[in-house]
Structures are given as structure tokens and as C-alpha cells.
């Protein structure tokens, strides 16, 4: 059994327990690697307090702040930490970040010293403007390997910017763009980017208004394992030729991957103690 240390709070910032959270973070506890503060009502003021507490922290690696009330001002304070803090993953899903908040994060991630590897901004209202700013920073960022922008009303212009960034970026391996408004033009630009030099292994476009032909082209451009499995499922059953035709008429899987491995899950618990034994 491994020893794990994980800070999880169930108090809101205006309750005394919030001060305990800040004290733990400010203490630079070497055993504390993850802070799960999702759904606590943390607002811009709380985000500012967190930023101050984390300023000298060199051990926290994973910060979960999803489903709070953090806006652009609070995100700006958190973003200022990234160039000088060893955070590896930051989850800000379901906050009121908007394009300005995305811009603050993009500016921070463009710094060479920023070592963040996973950023999740699902349902944060960043729109095409915010996606474009993030795309511009991806052209220079060498550490971010996973970016999730699910449910942000991104259209083709946002996809264009991200596709352009993929050609120059050599670090990003996972890009999630589910439940947006990307259509055939944006997906086509993605195809063109993926056919050029790119480190991307997984691209998720589920829930976008992309036509079947474009989905097929996107799949073929990567020779994906998911497509092979889909066709095999339809052609190796009793229905024969009829299902063989259906395999290409039905919408194809839009989780695009270069291999058969699933998208990795990111840790929500703290580090395993090196000295602990089973």
C-alpha cells in the first residue's frame, strides 16, 4: 500500500478552514503534491490568495480549481505564477475565464521558464479569441503536452489558429476540442496540419458539426487504430456487404490517435512516497 498525501477541501473561502488550506500551501510542505479545490466557490479574491500562498511553493504539482467562480482577474493572478512555479497541471474547467483570462495564461505559457504540462479550460467561455491567443503561445511553448478546450464555442477561426500552431509545436501530444462549433473548414485545416510535422498523438473533435467525408479524411490521414476497429466490427459479422457499406456511411470515431493507447488520465492524488512499500 502506497502512502499518498492529498489536500482536499470541503470549505468555502469565507469559512475558517480556508485559512488552513492557504497555510498548508504557504508552508511548502514537500509531501503535498496535489490540491483539489473544485466546487468551493473560489472567486477572484480567493484565486489571488492562492497565488500568494503558492508564490514560494516548490512542491505542489497539480492544482484543481474547476467549477468555481474565478474570472479573468483571478486567472491573471494564477497565470503570473506559471513562469516561476513548478506546477505540472492546472484544471480551471467551468470558471468564467473568458478571452482575457485565456490571454493571461497564453502570455505566461509563452515564457521559457513555464513548465506546465497539462492545462484544462473546458467550458470557460474563451471563444475563438482566447483559443487564438493560446495557439500563438503554443508556437513557442516547449512543455505543454495536453490542452483541453472542450465546450468553448470554438469555430473554424479558432481551429485555423490551433492548426497553424500544431505545425510549429513539438511538445503537444493531446488536444481536446469536443463540443465546439468547428465545421468542415476547420477540420480540413487540422488534416493539413497533421499531415505535416507534428507531435500530436490524440485529437478529439467529438460533438462538432463535421461532415462524414471530412471525418473519414481525418481518420485516413493518420491511419488510426479506431478506424480499423470500426471497419472490422462491421465487416466481420453476419450482415456482410450491407454492413461493410454502413461502416463508411455512419459517422466515424472522432477521437484521433496515432496508436491504440487511450488518452492518459492525469493524477488527482499526490505523489507516491518514495520510501513507502506495499
C-alpha positions as CSV (number, residue, x, y, z in Angstrom):
1,X,0.0,0.0,0.0
2,X,1.5,3.3,-1.1
3,X,1.5,6.4,1.1
4,X,-0.2,9.3,-0.6
5,X,-0.6,12.8,0.5
6,X,-3.5,14.8,-0.9
7,X,-5.1,18.1,0.2
8,X,-8.8,18.1,-0.5
9,X,-11.0,20.8,0.9
10,X,-14.8,21.0,1.5
11,X,-15.0,24.5,2.8
12,X,-15.6,27.8,1.0
13,X,-13.0,30.7,1.2
14,X,-15.1,32.6,3.7
15,X,-15.0,29.7,6.2
16,X,-12.1,29.5,8.6
17,X,-10.9,26.2,7.0
18,X,-9.8,28.3,4.0
19,X,-7.0,29.7,6.1
20,X,-5.8,26.2,6.9
21,X,-5.6,25.5,3.1
22,X,-3.6,28.6,2.5
23,X,-1.3,27.8,5.4
24,X,-0.6,24.3,4.1
25,X,0.2,25.7,0.6
26,X,2.3,28.5,2.0
27,X,4.3,26.1,4.2
28,X,5.9,24.5,1.1
29,X,5.1,21.0,2.5
30,X,7.3,18.6,0.5
31,X,4.7,15.8,0.9
32,X,1.9,17.9,-0.6
33,X,1.7,17.4,-4.4
34,X,-2.0,17.9,-5.3
35,X,-4.6,20.4,-4.1
36,X,-8.2,19.6,-5.1
37,X,-10.2,22.8,-4.6
38,X,-13.0,22.2,-7.1
39,X,-16.5,23.5,-6.5
40,X,-15.8,25.5,-3.4
41,X,-16.9,28.9,-4.6
42,X,-13.4,30.2,-5.0
43,X,-13.6,33.6,-6.7
44,X,-11.1,36.2,-7.9
45,X,-10.2,37.1,-4.4
46,X,-9.7,33.5,-3.4
47,X,-7.5,33.0,-6.5
48,X,-5.4,35.9,-5.5
49,X,-4.9,34.5,-2.1
50,X,-4.0,31.1,-3.6
51,X,-1.5,32.8,-5.8
52,X,0.2,34.5,-2.9
53,X,0.3,31.2,-0.9
54,X,1.9,29.4,-3.8
55,X,4.4,32.0,-4.6
56,X,7.2,30.2,-2.7
57,X,5.8,26.7,-3.0
58,X,8.2,24.4,-4.9
59,X,6.4,21.1,-4.4
60,X,2.8,21.4,-5.4
61,X,2.4,19.8,-8.9
62,X,-1.3,19.5,-9.5
63,X,-3.9,22.2,-8.9
64,X,-7.7,21.6,-9.4
65,X,-9.9,24.7,-9.4
66,X,-12.7,23.5,-11.6
67,X,-16.3,24.6,-11.0
68,X,-15.6,27.7,-9.1
69,X,-16.3,31.4,-9.7
70,X,-12.8,32.5,-10.9
71,X,-12.9,35.2,-13.6
72,X,-10.2,36.8,-15.8
73,X,-8.7,38.8,-12.9
74,X,-8.2,35.7,-10.7
75,X,-6.8,33.8,-13.6
76,X,-4.3,36.6,-14.3
77,X,-3.0,36.2,-10.8
78,X,-2.7,32.4,-11.2
79,X,-1.1,32.8,-14.6
80,X,1.6,35.0,-13.2
81,X,2.8,32.0,-11.1
82,X,3.4,29.7,-14.1
83,X,6.8,31.1,-15.2
84,X,8.2,30.7,-11.7
85,X,6.3,27.8,-10.3
86,X,6.8,24.0,-10.9
87,X,3.1,23.3,-11.4
88,X,2.6,20.4,-13.9
89,X,-1.2,20.5,-14.3
90,X,-3.8,23.2,-13.9
91,X,-7.6,22.5,-14.1
92,X,-9.8,25.5,-14.5
93,X,-12.9,24.0,-16.1
94,X,-16.2,25.7,-15.6
95,X,-14.9,29.1,-14.5
96,X,-15.7,32.5,-16.0
97,X,-12.3,32.9,-17.6
98,X,-13.2,34.4,-21.0
99,X,-10.8,35.5,-23.7
100,X,-8.9,37.9,-21.4
101,X,-8.2,35.1,-18.9
102,X,-7.0,32.8,-21.8
103,X,-4.8,35.7,-22.9
104,X,-3.2,35.9,-19.5
105,X,-2.5,32.2,-19.5
106,X,-1.1,32.3,-23.0
107,X,1.3,35.1,-22.1
108,X,2.6,33.1,-19.1
109,X,3.0,29.9,-21.1
110,X,5.0,31.7,-23.7
111,X,7.7,32.2,-21.2
112,X,10.6,29.7,-21.4
113,X,10.5,29.1,-17.7
114,X,6.9,27.9,-17.7
115,X,6.9,24.1,-17.2
116,X,3.1,23.4,-17.1
117,X,2.4,20.2,-18.9
118,X,-1.4,19.9,-18.7
119,X,-4.0,22.7,-19.0
120,X,-7.7,22.1,-18.9
121,X,-10.1,25.0,-19.8
122,X,-13.3,23.2,-20.6
123,X,-16.5,25.4,-20.6
124,X,-14.7,28.6,-19.7
125,X,-16.0,30.8,-22.5
126,X,-12.7,31.6,-24.0
127,X,-14.1,31.6,-27.6
128,X,-12.1,31.9,-30.8
129,X,-10.2,34.9,-29.5
130,X,-8.9,33.0,-26.4
131,X,-8.1,29.9,-28.5
132,X,-6.1,32.1,-30.9
133,X,-4.0,33.6,-28.1
134,X,-3.3,30.1,-26.7
135,X,-2.4,28.9,-30.2
136,X,0.1,31.7,-30.6
137,X,1.8,30.7,-27.3
138,X,1.9,27.1,-28.5
139,X,4.2,28.1,-31.3
140,X,6.9,28.8,-28.7
141,X,6.0,26.6,-25.7
142,X,8.1,23.5,-25.3
143,X,6.5,21.9,-22.2
144,X,2.7,21.8,-22.5
145,X,1.8,18.3,-23.7
146,X,-2.0,18.3,-23.1
147,X,-4.6,21.0,-23.8
148,X,-8.3,20.7,-23.3
149,X,-10.7,23.3,-24.7
150,X,-14.0,21.4,-24.6
151,X,-17.2,23.4,-24.9
152,X,-15.9,26.8,-25.6
153,X,-17.9,27.6,-28.8
154,X,-14.7,27.5,-30.9
155,X,-15.4,27.9,-34.6
156,X,-13.3,27.5,-37.7
157,X,-11.2,30.5,-37.0
158,X,-10.1,29.1,-33.7
159,X,-9.3,25.8,-35.4
160,X,-7.3,27.6,-38.0
161,X,-5.1,29.2,-35.4
162,X,-4.6,25.9,-33.5
163,X,-3.8,24.0,-36.7
164,X,-1.2,26.6,-37.6
165,X,0.4,26.2,-34.1
166,X,0.5,22.4,-34.4
167,X,2.9,22.6,-37.2
168,X,5.4,24.6,-35.2
169,X,4.8,23.0,-31.8
170,X,6.9,20.0,-30.9
171,X,5.5,19.2,-27.4
172,X,1.7,18.9,-27.6
173,X,0.5,15.3,-27.8
174,X,-3.1,15.6,-26.7
175,X,-5.6,18.2,-27.9
176,X,-9.3,18.0,-26.9
177,X,-11.7,20.2,-28.8
178,X,-15.0,18.3,-28.2
179,X,-18.4,20.0,-28.2
180,X,-17.4,23.1,-30.1
181,X,-18.6,24.6,-33.4
182,X,-15.7,23.5,-35.6
183,X,-17.0,22.6,-39.1
184,X,-15.5,21.1,-42.2
185,X,-13.2,24.1,-43.0
186,X,-11.6,23.9,-39.5
187,X,-11.3,20.2,-39.6
188,X,-9.7,20.3,-43.0
189,X,-7.1,22.7,-41.8
190,X,-6.4,20.2,-39.0
191,X,-5.9,17.5,-41.5
192,X,-3.4,19.6,-43.4
193,X,-1.5,20.3,-40.1
194,X,-1.5,16.7,-39.1
195,X,-0.1,15.6,-42.5
196,X,2.9,17.9,-41.8
197,X,5.4,17.5,-38.9
198,X,3.5,17.4,-35.6
199,X,4.0,15.7,-32.3
200,X,0.2,15.3,-31.8
201,X,-0.9,11.8,-31.0
202,X,-4.5,12.4,-29.9
203,X,-7.0,14.8,-31.3
204,X,-10.6,14.7,-30.0
205,X,-13.3,16.5,-32.1
206,X,-16.4,14.7,-30.8
207,X,-19.6,16.8,-30.9
208,X,-18.5,19.2,-33.6
209,X,-20.5,19.7,-36.9
210,X,-18.0,17.9,-39.0
211,X,-19.2,16.0,-42.1
212,X,-18.7,12.3,-42.6
213,X,-16.3,12.8,-45.5
214,X,-14.1,15.1,-43.6
215,X,-14.1,12.7,-40.6
216,X,-13.1,9.9,-42.9
217,X,-10.3,12.0,-44.4
218,X,-9.1,13.0,-40.9
219,X,-9.0,9.3,-39.9
220,X,-7.2,8.2,-43.0
221,X,-4.6,10.9,-42.7
222,X,-3.5,9.2,-39.5
223,X,-4.3,5.6,-40.3
224,X,-5.9,5.4,-36.9
225,X,-6.5,2.3,-34.9
226,X,-10.0,3.4,-34.1
227,X,-11.0,3.4,-37.7
228,X,-9.6,-0.1,-38.3
229,X,-11.6,-1.4,-35.3
230,X,-14.8,0.3,-36.6
231,X,-14.5,-1.2,-40.0
232,X,-13.6,-4.7,-38.6
233,X,-16.6,-4.6,-36.4
234,X,-18.9,-4.1,-39.4
235,X,-17.3,-6.3,-41.9
236,X,-16.7,-9.4,-39.8
237,X,-20.3,-10.1,-38.7
238,X,-23.2,-11.9,-40.4
239,X,-24.5,-9.0,-42.4
240,X,-21.6,-8.9,-44.8
241,X,-21.6,-6.4,-47.6
242,X,-24.5,-4.3,-46.2
243,X,-22.6,-3.6,-43.0
244,X,-19.4,-3.1,-45.0
245,X,-21.2,-0.1,-46.7
246,X,-22.6,1.1,-43.4
247,X,-19.2,1.3,-41.9
248,X,-18.3,4.2,-44.2
249,X,-21.7,5.9,-44.1
250,X,-22.0,6.1,-40.4
251,X,-20.1,8.9,-38.5
252,X,-16.6,7.6,-37.7
253,X,-15.0,8.0,-34.3
254,X,-13.6,11.4,-33.9
255,X,-11.0,10.5,-31.2
256,X,-8.0,10.5,-33.5
257,X,-4.9,8.8,-32.2
258,X,-1.7,7.5,-33.8
259,X,-1.8,4.3,-31.8
260,X,-4.1,2.1,-29.8
261,X,-3.4,3.6,-26.4
262,X,-6.2,5.6,-24.8
263,X,-5.8,9.2,-23.6
264,X,-3.9,9.1,-20.3
265,X,-5.6,10.1,-17.1
266,X,-3.9,12.8,-15.1
267,X,-3.2,12.3,-11.4
268,X,-5.7,13.7,-8.9
269,X,-3.8,12.3,-5.9
270,X,-0.4,13.4,-4.7
271,X,2.9,11.8,-5.3
272,X,3.7,8.3,-4.1
273,X,6.1,8.4,-1.2
274,X,9.4,7.1,-2.5
275,X,10.1,5.2,0.7
276,X,6.7,3.6,1.1
277,X,6.4,-0.1,0.5
278,X,3.4,-2.4,-0.4
